[in-house]
Amino acid sequence: MVPRVSVIVPTFRRDRFLERCLDALGNQDLEPDRFEILVSDNAGSETTERLVGDWRRRNAVSVKYLDASQRRGPAAARNVAWRTARGEIIAFTDDDCLPAPSWLREGVSCFGEGVVGIWGRIVVPISDRPTDYERDTSHLESAEFVNANCFYRRDVLEAVGGFDERFETAWREDSDLYFRLLENGGQFARCEQAVVVHPPRPAPWGVSLRQQKKSMFNALLYKKHPVLYRKRIQANPPWHYYGSIGSLVLGLSGLMVYSPLLTVAGGAAWLALTARFCASRLARTSRAPAHVLEMMVTSALIPPLSVFWRLRGAWHFRVLFF
């Protein structure tokens, strides 16, 4: 029997999370012969392939391992998988997610006449005093069309060519596909009953600094969809980042030309903007000493790093983007 739904799970050397995700998919209350699972591995890991094979032998659900190591990023991994899939509906989730038992059944039921895609509800369990990283992850709960929990008709993906593989990291590739379909008049629906739990992953100290590289792909999304980007992603450039950099440059210039006035003015403005940024990140988050220190250090470094990657993206993708 040809399954109606194909579940796509991209992965990259996260076997512990992947096995947990597969177990959640194996507990779906949809009949096992009505869906299939495709694990698309950017790493081409033999360990991951063995894990998938072992899981297949223990479960009734059809699961297939795909080596996507020749193409970079989750957008490419998803393309490899949905083009191999047999279902008329393509469901996407991530290897660190836990779909609820009714996820597939509820998602499929939300496809009404003319609907090309739906997105479900993402639950991010965090404490009352999360870290800054955990709080950022919780913003997924209010995001539109995140790949952790969305469904598309296969023929719609074929019509637009799937994901743009220039998005080489897990950032904005889902928004780009959603925006392309919106611009083509696609009809979408929200399905609150289709629930995926997305626990925040453990994160190393200073994780926010590494995440700034993602800003490079904001430039690509803006180039392709300038109106929707400003309407749905970011209405204005991050002027507070530019203000922080400008103040720092002013203070350093004062030192170079031996101007106490410029040095004090620039330094004071930079300290004020950095302190304000740090305070906003600490609001309603953990007061653990290590976390407070992390916020102080990274709040000083994030503005120049973020702007660097934004401008790097603008240069790379040839777009006027600030």
N, C-alpha and C positions, 0 to 999 in steps of 0.2 A: 504494500500500500504506500502511495506517495504521501508523505506528511504534509499537513497544511501549513505548519509553522516551522521555520528554521531559526534556531537560536545561535547567534554569532558571539563567540567569546574570544577576543584577542588576548594574547598573553606574551610576557617576556620575563622568563626566569623568576616566576613567582608561584612555584608549585604548591606551596602551602595554602596560599589564597585560592589558587585555581581548584584544588581538590575540594575545598570548602564550598566554592561556587557550584561545582559539578554536583555535589551532594544535595545542595538546595534545588538545583534543576531536576535531579532525580526524584525529588519529593513533590513534583508538580501534580496537581489533581486532574490535569488533562491526561487523557489516555496516552500511554507511551507510544502507540503507533501513529499518533496524530502530530508528533513533533520530532525533530532531530536536533542534535547539538553539533556545532562545528567549532573546534578549537583551532585558532589560527595563530601560530607561534612565530613571532618575529625573530626569536633567537635560534630556531631550528634545533632545539635542545633534545638530545636523546633521552635525557631524564624525564622531560615533560612528555615526550612521546610514549615512554613506558608507563608513566602515570595514567595517561589517557587510555592506553590499552588495558591496564589493570582495572581501571574503573569500568570500562566497557564490559569486561567479563563478569563483573559483579552486579550489573544493572540491566534492566530490560530496555532502556532507552537507547536509541541509535546515537552513537557519538563518533565523530570522525576527526582525526588529527591532520592538520595541514601545515606543511613547512612553508612559512612566509619569510624566511630569512634573506631571500634575495631582494626584498623590498623593505624600505625603511619606514618605521612608524606604524601606529595603530590604524591610521586611515588606510594604508596599503594592506595591512593584515585583514581589515574588514572587507576590503574589495575582493581579496583572494577568496574569502570565505563565502560571501553572499553570491558570488558568481558560480561557485560550486554547489550552492544550496539547491534543494529541490522544492522547498515550500513556496506557496504563493504569497505568504506574509513572512517578512524577515524581522526577527526580534533581536535587538542589540542589548547586551549588558557587558559588564567588565569583570575581569577575573577576581577583583577584590570585593565583589558585590554578592548579596544574598537575596535572590528573588523569593518573595513569599510563595507559599504553595499554590495560591490561586492566580499568580502573576500572569501566566500564559492564557489561561481561560478567560480572565477578565480583560486582558488586552485584546484578544481576538474579538470578544463580544462588543467592543467599543467601535469597531469598524462599521460605520453606517454608510449609506449611499453617498458616493462621491468623495469619501474621506480617503486621503492618500497616506496619511500618517497620524499616529497618536503618540502622546508621551504620558507616562504614568507618574506616580508619586514616588519621590525618593526620600527616605527617612535616614537621617544622619544622627545616630545616638551619641550625644556628647554630654559631659557633666555640666553642672551649674557654673563651674569655673574652668572652662576649657583653655587650652593653649591657643595662641593666635593662629597656628596652623589648623587646629581642629575647628576653630570658629570659621575660618575661611572655607574649609571643607563643607561646613553646614550650609553655606550659601547655595549648594546644589539643590537644597530643598525648594528653593524658589526659582530655580533656573528653568528656562524653556528648552525643550528638546535636547536633553543631555544624553549622550550615547549610553550612559549607565542604565537607562530605562526608556527605550523608544521602539516603535514598530513602524515599518514601512511596507507598502505593497511592493512586491518584487518588480512588477512592470514599471513602476515609477522610478526605482533605482536604475533600471536598464535605460529608461528614457533620458536620464540626466548623466549617466555614466558613473554613478556612485560618488564616492568621496574624492576630493581633490588631494592627491598624494603629495602635493607641495607642503601641506601641513604635516611636518615630519615628527611632531610630538603630539601628545594628547592635549591639544589646545586649539579651540576654534574650528576644528574640522567638522564638528557636529553643527555648529552655528552656520557655517558656510553652506552645507547641504540643505539645511532648513531654510535659509534665506533664498537660495536658488529656487526652491520649490514655491516659496511664498511669492517670489517675483513672477513665477509662471502661473500664478493663480491657484496654487494647490490649496485644498481644504484640509484643515487639521482639527483634531479634537484632543481634549484633555481627558484622561481616564484615571480618576482618583483611586479606583479600586485595584488598579494594577500597581502593586507596591514592590519596591526593591529597597532593601536595607543596605546602606553604604557606610560601614564603620570606617572612621578615619584610620589610616595606616600609621604605624609607629614612624616617627620622623626624627632624623638626626638634628642636632643643634645647628641652627643657622640655615634650616631648609629653605626659608623664604628668599635667601640670596640666590640659590640655584634656580628657584622658580622664576626669577626675573627674565631669564632667557626666553620664556614663553612670549614676552612682549613683542618679540620679533614677528610673530605670526599675527598679532593684532594689525600690523601694517598690511599684510596680505588680505585679511578679511575686510579692512577698510577700503583697500584698492578695488575689491570686487563688489562691495556693497556699501558705498559711503553713506547713503541715506539711512539704511537699516542699522548700520553700525552706530551712528550717532543717536538714533532713536531707541535702540534696544540694548546696546552694549555700553557706550560711554558718550555722554552728551557733549563733553568738552575735553580738551587735552588735560593732562594732570598738571595744572599750573602750579600747584604747591610743590611738585618735584622740581620744576624749572626754577621756581622762586628760591628753593633751597640751594640749587646749584649756583644760581646767580649770586646769592649772598655769599656763598663760600668763595667763589671767584673774586668777588669784590674784596673780601677780607684778605685773601692771599695776595691780591694786587696791591693792597695797602702795605703789606709787609715788604713787597718787592720794591716799592717806590718810597719806602720809609714814611708813610703817611699814617700816623696814629689814628686820625679821624676815620679814614677808609677802613683801616684794620678793625677798629672797634665797632663801627657801624655794620660792616659785613659780618664779622664774627657774632655780634649780638643777634642779628637777624637770622643767621644760620642756626644758632643755638635755640632761638625761640621757635623756629619752624620745625626743627628736629624734635624738640621737647613736645610740641603740640602733636606731631605725628606719633611719637612714642606713646603719649598719653591716650590717644585715640585707639591704639592697638592694645593697650593694657586695660581699657575700659571693659569691665565684665569678663575679664580673662584671669588666668592663674596669676597669683602673686608669689609663686615659688621663686626664691632668689635666682636660680639658674634661668628661669623664664624671663624675669625682669631684666637681668643682665643681657640676655639674648635680644630682647626688645630694644634696649638702649643701643647696642652695637649695630644691629641690623637696621634700625630706623635711621641711622646716619649713613649707612651704605646703600640702602635700597634706592633712594632717588637717583644717584648717578648711574647705578647699574641698570635700573629700569629705563632711563632715558637713553643710555648707550644702546640697549637692545632695541628700543623703539626706532632710533635713528639708523641702526644697523639694518633693521627690517625695511625701513623706508628706502635705504640705498639699494638693498638686495632686490627688492620687488619693484623698484623704480616708481615710487609714489610719494607725493608730498604729504607726509604724515608726522604729526608732532605729538 
